[in-house]
Amino acid sequence: MRRAAQSLNVTQPAVSARIKGLEESLGVALFERRGAGLTLTKRGDMLVRYAEQFETLAEQVTATIIAPEGIERQLRLGVAETVAQSWLPDFVAALHQHFPKVGIEMNVDVSTNLREQLLDREIDLAVLLGPVSEASVANILLPGFEMAWYVAAGVTMPDDPAALIGAHPVITYARNTRPHRELKQALFDRVGPGVQVFTSSSLSACFRMVEAGLGVAALPRALGTDAERRGLLRTFDPGWLPVPLQFTASYVGDPKSHVVETAARLALEVAVRHGGR
């Protein structure tokens, strides 16, 4: 009931009232109320199957009959910060141009949380470090983000740039993220266990800390170009790089949604135009 209320953007009592009204109008019980929760009755299960057929037909009408500019609904997006700081504005512009009457809700979060929100149906489309390995989820592979090692422009460069990693803390993504795990393992394998690591859930904060000379970092090259051009950061080559960040546009494929599937394809088109790897 709670998840249904979140998905419909209404209160839980409102969902209960809708179910009660539906049961009264049909004259049958759709749920058996037990201590552990609700269970569909036989007639409730039959109604679900009919509802799914209606939903499929409605999506076919949306996809083949209604003009894109006439479609009205809400689209809930969940986006990783790396994407939010790069091609998200172009993506939202493309969405609005294609579906001018579709309202867009955006949530920027770490990929671990976005995955859970997608599976709980709290968002419709997640642009995250993927893919999401669930049978119900469709994943569209997006261009990746190459990484680069950054240091503050004022830091003296040693003869061996690799020495910077041992001499300064390494600033990276939050602990519960894939980039953090992969970088920590690479540091252990290549440098040893003594490397000090600073973590942050904010990509912007990572760049600011490097600019302030608090450490070095391997961050997306596409996001560091401007600071490098302004003389705030410089790149260095220790002889290795973390693997590129690989994102997907992921959505629950059943029931099908023309708007969500189109949005995922638009995400791919915008990411490719943006010059992603």
ChimeraX attribute file (.defattr): number of C-alpha atoms within 10 A of each C-alpha:
attribute: neighborCount
match mode: 1-to-1
recipient: residues
	/A:1	14
	/A:2	11
	/A:3	12
	/A:4	16
	/A:5	16
	/A:6	16
	/A:7	15
	/A:8	13
	/A:9	10
	/A:10	12
	/A:11	13
	/A:12	16
	/A:13	12
	/A:14	13
	/A:15	17
	/A:16	14
	/A:17	11
	/A:18	12
	/A:19	15
	/A:20	14
	/A:21	12
	/A:22	14
	/A:23	15
	/A:24	12
	/A:25	9
	/A:26	9
	/A:27	9
	/A:28	12
	/A:29	17
	/A:30	23
	/A:31	18
	/A:32	13
	/A:33	12
	/A:34	8
	/A:35	6
	/A:36	6
	/A:37	9
	/A:38	12
	/A:39	13
	/A:40	15
	/A:41	15
	/A:42	12
	/A:43	12
	/A:44	17
	/A:45	14
	/A:46	12
	/A:47	14
	/A:48	13
	/A:49	11
	/A:50	12
	/A:51	12
	/A:52	13
	/A:53	13
	/A:54	12
	/A:55	15
	/A:56	16
	/A:57	12
	/A:58	13
	/A:59	18
	/A:60	15
	/A:61	13
	/A:62	18
	/A:63	16
	/A:64	10
	/A:65	9
	/A:66	12
	/A:67	12
	/A:68	18
	/A:69	13
	/A:70	12
	/A:71	16
	/A:72	14
	/A:73	12
	/A:74	13
	/A:75	18
	/A:76	20
	/A:77	22
	/A:78	28
	/A:79	23
	/A:80	21
	/A:81	20
	/A:82	25
	/A:83	19
	/A:84	17
	/A:85	14
	/A:86	15
	/A:87	18
	/A:88	19
	/A:89	13
	/A:90	15
	/A:91	22
	/A:92	18
	/A:93	13
	/A:94	17
	/A:95	21
	/A:96	15
	/A:97	13
	/A:98	18
	/A:99	21
	/A:100	15
	/A:101	15
	/A:102	19
	/A:103	13
	/A:104	14
	/A:105	12
	/A:106	15
	/A:107	15
	/A:108	18
	/A:109	19
	/A:110	22
	/A:111	23
	/A:112	16
	/A:113	15
	/A:114	25
	/A:115	25
	/A:116	13
	/A:117	16
	/A:118	21
	/A:119	16
	/A:120	15
	/A:121	18
	/A:122	20
	/A:123	23
	/A:124	25
	/A:125	25
	/A:126	30
	/A:127	30
	/A:128	28
	/A:129	27
	/A:130	21
	/A:131	18
	/A:132	23
	/A:133	10
	/A:134	10
	/A:135	9
	/A:136	12
	/A:137	15
	/A:138	19
	/A:139	20
	/A:140	18
	/A:141	18
	/A:142	24
	/A:143	21
	/A:144	19
	/A:145	21
	/A:146	18
	/A:147	19
	/A:148	23
	/A:149	22
	/A:150	26
	/A:151	29
	/A:152	24
	/A:153	19
	/A:154	13
	/A:155	15
	/A:156	9
	/A:157	14
	/A:158	9
	/A:159	8
	/A:160	11
	/A:161	13
	/A:162	16
	/A:163	13
	/A:164	21
	/A:165	19
	/A:166	15
	/A:167	12
	/A:168	17
	/A:169	18
	/A:170	26
	/A:171	25
	/A:172	27
	/A:173	24
	/A:174	17
	/A:175	14
	/A:176	13
	/A:177	16
	/A:178	17
	/A:179	20
	/A:180	18
	/A:181	15
	/A:182	12
	/A:183	19
	/A:184	21
	/A:185	14
	/A:186	16
	/A:187	20
	/A:188	12
	/A:189	10
	/A:190	10
	/A:191	14
	/A:192	12
	/A:193	11
	/A:194	9
	/A:195	16
	/A:196	15
	/A:197	18
	/A:198	18
	/A:199	15
	/A:200	15
	/A:201	16
	/A:202	16
	/A:203	19
	/A:204	13
	/A:205	15
	/A:206	23
	/A:207	25
	/A:208	16
	/A:209	18
	/A:210	22
	/A:211	23
	/A:212	15
	/A:213	17
	/A:214	17
	/A:215	25
	/A:216	30
	/A:217	26
	/A:218	23
	/A:219	26
	/A:220	19
	/A:221	17
	/A:222	17
	/A:223	19
	/A:224	19
	/A:225	15
	/A:226	12
	/A:227	16
	/A:228	18
	/A:229	10
	/A:230	10
	/A:231	13
	/A:232	20
	/A:233	26
	/A:234	22
	/A:235	19
	/A:236	17
	/A:237	13
	/A:238	13
	/A:239	8
	/A:240	11
	/A:241	15
	/A:242	17
	/A:243	15
	/A:244	17
	/A:245	19
	/A:246	16
	/A:247	23
	/A:248	22
	/A:249	27
	/A:250	27
	/A:251	28
	/A:252	24
	/A:253	15
	/A:254	12
	/A:255	12
	/A:256	14
	/A:257	20
	/A:258	17
	/A:259	22
	/A:260	20
	/A:261	20
	/A:262	14
	/A:263	24
	/A:264	25
	/A:265	14
	/A:266	18
	/A:267	25
	/A:268	18
	/A:269	15
	/A:270	21
	/A:271	21
	/A:272	15
	/A:273	12
	/A:274	15
	/A:275	12
	/A:276	15
	/A:277	13
